[in-house]
Amino acid sequence: MRIRKAQIIDSEVIATLLMQATGDVIYKFIGDQDFDKAKRFLLHFVAAEYNQYSFQNCYVLVQGARVLAAALVYDGACLNELRKPVLDYIHCHFDAELEVEEETQAGEIYLDSLAVDPAHQGKGLGSELLRFLIDEFVHKGGKKLGLLVDQTNPDAKRLYLRLGFRVVEEKMLLGITLDHLQLG
């Protein structure tokens, strides 16, 4: 197994994986609980460049040619620039009035989403990908790594805390209560 930057050919798998981690947010973006519609929306942006969900911002854990896990990560200072194409599309096609809180800020590399193929969960792949990101951005890059975890997901929060993250604040995102954690 190895971890590499994602490529555009990984987009379909990345979109499927990220739906596990971001599904509730995507459903709120499109105003519909239809999985296929939400995945098409997400795939549109994963396969495109220069936006919040782009493959350009992803790392993937692969075994051979098969993507088993994906992480979406970007500089928090770039959130508004990366989010603009997404919000413009939402405002044009779904909800002209939707406002989305800022989930990150300048001064942190933001782990937007991390997901593992359901057939490979429980094997430590998510932890391996997370450790890679910590090494890459915190240890080598000297940056602060931040993420949000849903307060209804205590297992994920325990994993992050075990890896050294600490809770810095509580945030709301589209009506979802989240803990903001940072490391570094």
Secondary structure per residue as TSV (DSSP state, phi and psi in degrees):
chain	resnum	aa	ss	phi	psi
A	1	M	-	360.0	147.1
A	2	R	E	-146.4	162.0
A	3	I	E	-116.5	134.9
A	4	R	E	-145.6	166.4
A	5	K	E	-66.0	142.9
A	6	A	-	-69.7	157.0
A	7	Q	-	-121.9	161.8
A	8	I	G	-58.0	-31.7
A	9	I	G	-66.4	-14.6
A	10	D	G	-85.5	-4.1
A	11	S	H	-56.1	-45.6
A	12	E	H	-60.1	-47.2
A	13	V	H	-66.5	-41.9
A	14	I	H	-59.9	-46.5
A	15	A	H	-59.9	-42.3
A	16	T	H	-62.4	-45.4
A	17	L	H	-65.3	-45.7
A	18	L	H	-66.3	-24.0
A	19	M	H	-60.9	-30.8
A	20	Q	H	-63.1	-40.1
A	21	A	H	-89.9	-30.5
A	22	T	H	-117.1	5.5
A	23	G	H	-50.0	-47.4
A	24	D	H	-59.1	-40.5
A	25	V	H	-67.8	-44.6
A	26	I	H	-63.3	-41.6
A	27	Y	H	-58.9	-39.4
A	28	K	H	-68.4	-36.6
A	29	F	H	-59.5	-44.7
A	30	I	H	-93.8	-6.9
A	31	G	T	66.2	32.8
A	32	D	-	-155.3	145.4
A	33	Q	-	-95.1	14.0
A	34	D	-	-77.0	113.1
A	35	F	H	-58.6	-47.8
A	36	D	H	-63.0	-41.1
A	37	K	H	-64.3	-43.2
A	38	A	H	-65.0	-41.9
A	39	K	H	-65.5	-40.3
A	40	R	H	-60.7	-41.6
A	41	F	H	-58.9	-50.3
A	42	L	H	-64.1	-43.6
A	43	L	H	-59.7	-38.1
A	44	H	H	-52.4	-42.0
A	45	F	H	-86.3	-35.1
A	46	V	H	-60.5	-40.3
A	47	A	T	-80.2	-7.8
A	48	A	S	-98.9	164.2
A	49	E	S	-98.2	160.5
A	50	Y	S	57.8	53.2
A	51	N	S	-151.1	170.2
A	52	Q	T	-56.9	-35.2
A	53	Y	T	-103.2	6.7
A	54	S	-	-59.1	145.5
A	55	F	G	-54.1	-26.3
A	56	Q	G	-60.6	-23.7
A	57	N	G	-100.5	13.3
A	58	C	E	-113.0	148.4
A	59	Y	E	-116.2	145.1
A	60	V	E	-127.6	146.0
A	61	L	E	-101.6	122.6
A	62	V	E	-123.1	150.2
A	63	Q	E	-122.5	112.4
A	64	G	T	64.6	-123.2
A	65	A	T	-100.6	-0.4
A	66	R	E	-92.1	125.9
A	67	V	E	-80.1	121.7
A	68	L	E	-106.3	-20.0
A	69	A	E	-155.2	154.3
A	70	A	E	-142.0	147.3
A	71	A	E	-131.7	132.4
A	72	L	E	-104.3	118.7
A	73	V	E	-145.1	137.9
A	74	Y	E	-156.3	167.2
A	75	D	E	-70.6	124.0
A	76	G	G	-58.8	-27.5
A	77	A	G	-65.0	-19.5
A	78	C	G	-97.4	4.8
A	79	L	H	-52.9	-53.1
A	80	N	H	-62.3	-40.7
A	81	E	H	-64.0	-44.4
A	82	L	H	-72.5	-31.6
A	83	R	H	-79.7	-24.4
A	84	K	H	-52.5	-49.6
A	85	P	H	-62.2	-33.9
A	86	V	H	-67.6	-49.4
A	87	L	H	-65.3	-38.7
A	88	D	H	-58.8	-43.0
A	89	Y	H	-65.5	-44.7
A	90	I	H	-60.7	-46.3
A	91	H	H	-64.4	-30.9
A	92	C	H	-80.6	-38.9
A	93	H	H	-107.8	-19.3
A	94	F	T	-128.1	-63.8
A	95	D	-	-142.0	102.7
A	96	A	T	-65.0	-18.6
A	97	E	T	-103.8	-3.7
A	98	L	-	-60.0	128.5
A	99	E	-	-118.3	136.9
A	100	V	-	-121.8	128.4
A	101	E	-	-65.5	156.9
A	102	E	-	-78.3	125.4
A	103	E	-	-95.5	-10.9
A	104	T	-	-146.9	-179.6
A	105	Q	-	-154.4	172.2
A	106	A	T	-58.3	146.3
A	107	G	T	101.0	-2.0
A	108	E	S	-141.9	147.7
A	109	I	E	-86.0	126.5
A	110	Y	E	-102.8	121.5
A	111	L	E	-87.4	95.3
A	112	D	E	-68.3	-44.9
A	113	S	E	-155.1	149.3
A	114	L	E	-144.9	130.4
A	115	A	E	-146.8	148.2
A	116	V	E	-119.7	140.0
A	117	D	-	-50.6	128.0
A	118	P	G	-52.8	-32.9
A	119	A	G	-70.2	-12.7
A	120	H	G	-121.2	10.8
A	121	Q	T	-71.6	154.3
A	122	G	T	82.1	8.1
A	123	K	S	-109.8	7.9
A	124	G	S	84.0	9.5
A	125	L	H	-69.1	-39.4
A	126	G	H	-62.3	-42.2
A	127	S	H	-64.2	-40.0
A	128	E	H	-62.6	-44.4
A	129	L	H	-66.4	-40.6
A	130	L	H	-64.4	-42.8
A	131	R	H	-62.0	-38.4
A	132	F	H	-59.3	-47.3
A	133	L	H	-64.0	-39.9
A	134	I	I	-62.1	-45.4
A	135	D	I	-63.5	-46.4
A	136	E	I	-63.7	-48.5
A	137	F	I	-94.8	-38.7
A	138	V	I	-86.8	-56.9
A	139	H	I	-72.4	-49.7
A	140	K	I	-81.9	-40.1
A	141	G	T	-90.3	-12.5
A	142	G	-	66.1	23.8
A	143	K	-	-100.6	168.9
A	144	K	-	-97.2	130.8
A	145	L	E	-104.0	127.3
A	146	G	E	-124.8	157.7
A	147	L	E	-158.9	164.3
A	148	L	E	-114.1	140.8
A	149	V	E	-129.7	132.2
A	150	D	E	-62.5	133.6
A	151	Q	T	-65.8	-13.4
A	152	T	T	-90.3	9.0
A	153	N	-	-122.4	70.1
A	154	P	H	-65.5	-27.1
A	155	D	H	-64.3	-44.6
A	156	A	H	-64.6	-42.4
A	157	K	H	-60.9	-42.2
A	158	R	H	-60.1	-42.5
A	159	L	H	-59.2	-48.8
A	160	Y	H	-62.6	-43.2
A	161	L	H	-64.2	-39.3
A	162	R	H	-63.3	-30.1
A	163	L	T	-86.3	1.8
A	164	G	T	108.6	-4.8
A	165	F	-	-67.2	155.4
A	166	R	E	-133.2	150.1
A	167	V	E	-75.1	128.3
A	168	V	E	-110.6	-22.4
A	169	E	E	-174.3	170.5
A	170	E	E	-105.9	141.0
A	171	K	E	-131.8	156.3
A	172	M	E	-112.5	136.5
A	173	L	E	-137.7	110.0
A	174	L	T	53.4	39.5
A	175	G	T	84.7	2.7
A	176	I	E	-101.4	129.2
A	177	T	E	-87.7	125.7
A	178	L	E	-131.6	152.2
A	179	D	E	-97.3	132.7
A	180	H	E	-93.7	118.7
A	181	L	E	-113.8	150.0
A	182	Q	E	-140.1	155.6
A	183	L	E	-139.2	134.7
A	184	G	-	114.8	360.0
